Amino acid sequence: MSDWLLSIEGTEAARPIALGLALLAAFLHAVFGALQKGRHDPWLSRGAIDFCYGAIAAPFALFVVPWPEPHMWPIFGWAFVIHLIYKVLQAKTYTLGAYTVVYPVVRGTGPLFAVIGAGLIFHESFSPLQWLGVAVLLAGIYGFAVYNLKFTVVNRENLPLALLFAVITGIFVALYTTYDAYGIRATANPFTFLAWFFLIDGLAMPIYAAWRWKHMEVRPTLGPLLRRGVLGAFVAYFSFGSIMLATRIDSVGQAAVMRETSTLFAALIGWLVLKESVGPRRLALMGLIALGAVIVELGG
């Protein structure tokens, strides 16, 4: 499969594949965010997910994919640091604020800075029509945040600090998206990057989560937490793997923008699966996100 991906890299044939991968990543990222913000403590959920995806990735990294080239080890080191800071910020954000408020802010901040980063590092450029699409998409995403902020009654006293953490987390989303795109392009086999990334990235959070669990007055049962971790691990593989492969074979900025339709998928999941009510304002905002994504794709 890696040979086929490398054969279409940078060609017109890669565009629809990259679009499909980015949209798959968007849907799965909405699922992943809900898993971490679910009924368990966000720090424990993240620790369980990281432990599971690191453990599952280990045999593939060690025995299946080609070993990383020597120049990849510093890249993995910096990726570990960037993702660790991102995960701490994300967990703090989810602890402080309501998911429906902070999630759109995180996802809305990321693509703007990712497009700028892709221009600086990979010399990509967006057409005026694509920038219009970015503006329309971001209007829909931040519109969701404003709408939820206005009507939410959960943790309102923490919302200013939660929104600040959400913006900073979004900046780190852009940073890791751009840096990981650089990393996956720096190795001959993209699956080498993915396998070793998950192995290395899964080392830190489980240690803190275990310490946190041990010092809780009321400890949650480990069985359900580990089941959530296994599910989250496979969601992470396909979500992160899809967006990274999309950035390898096509435009980094365009893939980053398309992934942020995850806010639209999160709203659709709430409507169709959780049976949450969706009024005309939310429908209009969902339409803006979809329209912005279409404009970005058509303007490329």
N, C-alpha and C positions, 0 to 999 in steps of 0.2 A: 504493500500500500504506500509505503514511503517513496518508492521509486515513481509511482504514478503521481503523487502529490508534487514531487520535485519536477516532474516533466511538464506540469501545467503551471508552475510557479511563474507569476508575472505575465501570463498570457490572457487573452480574452476568455478562454475556456475556464479560467479560474474564477471569474467574477460571479457567476451564478452559484458556484460551489461555496465561495467565501460568503455570499449573502445567506445561503442556507445555514452554514455553520454559525454565522453571527446571530441569526434569528433563533437557532436552537440554543445557543448560549444564553440569549436573552430570556427565553422561557425557563430554562433550568436555573438561571440565576435568581429569578423570582421565587422559584421553589426552594432554592438553597437559603435565601434570606428568611423565608417563612420558617424553615427548619431551625435556624439558629435563634430566631426570636420567639420560638414556640414556648411550651409550658415549662421547659427547663431553664435554669440560669444560663444566659448567653455564653458565659465563660466555660461552663461545663459542656454545653452543646458543641462549642468550637473545639474544645479539647478532645471530645469523643470523636468528632469528625476527623480531626487532624491525625489522631492516633490510628484510626481505621484506614484512612487513605495512605498514610505512611507505611503501615504494615502490609497492606495489599500491594503497594508499589514496589516494595523491597525486592521480591524475587524477580520481577521484571527488570528492574534496574541492574541487579547483580548478575543475572543469568540469561536474559533474553535480548535486550537491546545492546547495540555497540557501546563500549565504554566512552565517556566524554573525553574529548581532546584536552590536553593540559591547560590550554588557555580558558577552558570553560569553568574551572574551579573558582577563580575570583568572581566570575559572573554569577555562579550559583550562590557564592557568599553574600554578595550585595543583594541578590534577589531575596535571600533569606531575611536579611535585615529589613528591607523595604516591606515585605509581606508581614513580618512580625509587627512592625509599627502599625501597619494598616489594620491588622486583626485586633490589636489592642484598642485602636481608635474606634473600630466598628463595634466591638463588644461594649465599650463605654457609651457609645452613641445609643445602642439598643437598650442599655440599662437606664439611660436618662430619659429617653423620649418614646412616644408612641410610634410603633412601626410604620403606620400609614402616613405619619408626618415626616419622619427622618429619612425613610427609604427613598422617597422621590428627591429629596435634597441631595443625598449622597450620589444617586444615579444621575441627577441633572448636572452636578458640578463636574463629574468625571469626563464626559465626552468633550466638553469645551476645551479643557486643558490637554486632553489627549490629542485633539486635532492640532493644537498649537505645538505640542511636543513632537508629533509626527512631522510637522513642517520643519522644525528646527533640526531634528536628528536624521530623518529619512528624506528630507527635501520634498515632501509631498505638498501639494497645493489643492485647495478647494476652489471650485468655480463660484462666482457670485450666486448662482442658483443653489448650489449646495450649502453655502453659508445661510441663505434664506431658509433652507430646509432645517439646518441646525437650530436657527432661531425659532422656527415654528415648533420643532420637537421640544426644545427647552421650555418654551412657553407652556406647552401642555404638561410637562413634567413638574415645573415649578407651580403651575396652576393647581395640580393635585396637592402639592405641599401646602399652599395657601388655603385651599378649600378644607383640607383636613385640619389644618391649624385653627381655622375659624370655628369648626364644629366639634373638635375633639374635647373631651372632658377628662382625659387621662394624663396625669403628671403635668398639668399645665404650669406648675411652679418651676419645673425643671426645663421647660421648653426653650428659653433663650440659650442656655448652656448646651442643650441637646442639639439645637440647630447649628451652633458654632462648631461642635464636634462633627456634625454631619458634613459641613462644608469642608473642614480639614480632611475628613475621611475621603470625601469626593476627590480632593486634590491628590491623595495617595492612590486612589483608583486610577487616575490618569497617569501617575508616576509609574505604578507597577505595570499598567497596560503597555506603556511605551518601552519601559526597560525590558519587560519579558519578551516583547516583540523583537528587540535587539538581541536578546539571549537566544531565542529559538532560531534566529537567522544566523547566529554565529557558529552553529554546529551543523555537521553534514546531515545528520539524521534527526528530524524534528522529534521523533519519539524518544530519542535519548534524552533530550531536554525535558520532555514531559515526565518520564519515569523518574529521573533523578531529582527533578524539581519537587515532585510529590514526596519522595523519600526524605529529602532534606527539609522540606517545609513542614513535615509532620513531626519534627523533633521537639519543638519548644513548648507549644501550647498544652500538650498532654501533661507535662510536668507541673505547670502552674494549675491546671484543672484538677489534677490529683491532690495537690496541696490544698486547694480551695475546698474540694469535696471533704477532705479529711478534717478540716477545721470548721465545717458547718455544724450548727446545732441540730438541724434536721437534715439528714443526708438523703438525697433521692436514691431510689433503687437503681442499681447499675444496669440491670437487664434492659429496661426501656431506653436508658440513655445510650447504651451501646448499639441497640437496634437503630436508634436515630443516627448514631455515628456511621454505621454501615451504609444506611440509605444515603446520608449526606455525602459519604465518600464517593459513591458511584455518581451521584448528581454532580459533585465537584469535578470528577474525571471528565465527564462529557461536557460540562459547562466551560470549565477552564480550557480543556483540551480543544474544544471547538473554536473558541475565540482565538487561541494561540495559533492554531492551524490556519484560521482565516487571515490573521496578520502575517503569517509566513508566505502565503500564496498570493495575497492581494494587498490593498491599501490598509495601512494601520488605522488611520483616522476614520476612514469610512466604516471599517469593522467596529471600531469603538463606538461610533454614533449608533449604528444599527443595534448593538448590544443593549443600548439604553432603552430600547422598546420594552425592556424587562418590566418597567413601570406599567406599561399597558397590559402585559401578561399578568402582572400581580393583580391589577384591577379586574381583569377578566376571570381569574381564578376565584377572587372574592365574590364575583357576581354569579358565575355559573356553578361553582363547586360549593362555596360556603353559603350561597343563597343570600348574599348581602344585597341590599337595595341599591339600585343605581338610577339616580335621577337624571334629568336633562343636562345639568351642568357637568356631571361626571362623564356622561356620554360625549359631550362636546369636547372635553379635555382629552378623552381617549381618542377622539377623531383627530385632534391636533397632533398628538404623538404619532399616530399612524400616517397622517398627511406629511409630517416633517420627515419621517423615514422614507416615504416614497419619493419626496422631492430630492433628498440626498442621493438616493440610488439612481434616479433618472438623470440627475445633474452631473453624474460622474462620467 
